[in-house]
Amino acid sequence: MRTNRERARLVHERAAALRREMRARRRRRLNAVCMAACLLLVTGIGALMPMLMENVSSGGVSHASGTASLIAENGALGCILVGLFAFLLGVCVTVLLYRLRGADERRRQDEPDDED
């Protein structure tokens, strides 16, 4: 028969395990939403590019000096914005991969070793 102290310890351990599991589920949901948003952004931009290029070739854009100039009248500003967007996308992917790696390491530490 267990003492009250042992029962209380088991209850606290179980509560901590449930909290860890809930945090892990919340983290997985957040990661899934972030990945879906990035995928939607990339595919949306990719779907819009043919329409933009069609406008350039048909003469619908008055400043058809280049693809980057579609963003602004100034071609250099367009290139800067495209570079900035590419950098931000790279940062987002790096942060996402870093978080996934950290989550994987935490999961490995939390798992009990079954090497008996």
C-alpha positions in Angstrom: 0.0 0.0 0.0 1.3 3.5 -0.9 1.6 6.3 1.5 -0.1 9.7 1.0 3.3 11.2 0.1 3.9 8.7 -2.6 0.4 9.2 -4.0 0.9 13.0 -4.0 4.2 12.6 -5.8 2.7 10.4 -8.5 -0.2 12.8 -9.0 2.3 15.7 -9.4 4.4 13.7 -11.8 1.3 12.8 -13.9 0.2 16.4 -13.9 3.6 17.5 -15.1 3.6 14.9 -17.8 0.2 16.1 -19.0 1.4 19.7 -19.1 4.4 18.7 -21.1 2.2 16.8 -23.5 -0.1 19.8 -23.9 2.8 22.1 -24.6 4.2 19.7 -27.2 0.8 19.5 -28.9 0.5 23.3 -28.9 4.0 23.6 -30.4 3.2 21.1 -33.1 0.1 23.0 -34.0 2.0 26.3 -34.2 4.7 24.7 -36.3 2.1 23.3 -38.7 0.3 26.6 -39.0 3.7 28.4 -39.7 4.6 25.8 -42.3 1.2 26.1 -44.0 1.4 29.9 -44.0 4.9 29.8 -45.6 3.7 27.3 -48.2 0.6 29.4 -48.9 2.8 32.5 -49.3 5.3 30.9 -51.7 2.6 29.2 -53.8 0.5 32.4 -53.9 3.4 34.4 -55.1 4.3 31.7 -57.6 0.7 31.7 -58.9 0.7 35.4 -59.3 4.0 35.7 -61.3 2.7 34.4 -64.6 -0.1 37.0 -64.5 2.4 39.7 -63.8 4.7 38.6 -66.5 1.7 38.4 -68.9 0.9 42.1 -68.1 4.5 43.0 -68.9 4.5 41.2 -72.2 1.2 42.6 -73.3 2.2 46.2 -72.5 -0.1 46.5 -69.5 2.7 47.7 -67.3 4.2 51.1 -68.3 7.6 50.5 -66.8 8.6 47.1 -68.2 12.3 47.6 -67.7 12.6 44.3 -65.7 10.8 41.9 -63.3 11.9 43.7 -60.2 10.5 47.0 -61.5 7.0 45.5 -61.2 7.2 46.3 -57.5 8.1 50.0 -57.9 8.9 52.5 -60.5 12.5 52.4 -59.5 14.2 49.1 -60.6 16.8 49.3 -57.8 14.1 49.6 -55.2 12.4 46.5 -56.6 15.6 44.5 -56.5 16.1 45.6 -52.9 12.6 44.6 -51.9 13.0 41.2 -53.6 16.3 40.6 -51.8 14.7 41.7 -48.5 11.8 39.2 -49.0 14.2 36.4 -49.9 16.3 37.2 -46.8 13.2 37.2 -44.6 12.0 33.9 -46.0 15.5 32.4 -45.4 15.4 33.6 -41.8 11.9 32.1 -41.3 13.0 28.7 -42.6 16.1 28.8 -40.5 14.2 29.6 -37.3 11.6 26.9 -38.1 14.4 24.3 -38.6 16.1 25.4 -35.5 12.9 25.0 -33.5 12.2 21.6 -35.0 15.7 20.5 -34.1 15.4 21.8 -30.5 12.0 20.1 -30.2 13.5 16.8 -31.4 16.3 17.1 -28.9 13.9 17.8 -26.0 11.8 14.9 -27.1 14.8 12.6 -27.0 15.8 13.8 -23.6 12.3 13.3 -22.2 12.0 9.8 -23.5 13.1 7.2 -20.9 15.9 4.9 -21.9 14.7 1.4 -22.4 18.2 -0.1 -22.4 18.0 -2.5 -19.5 
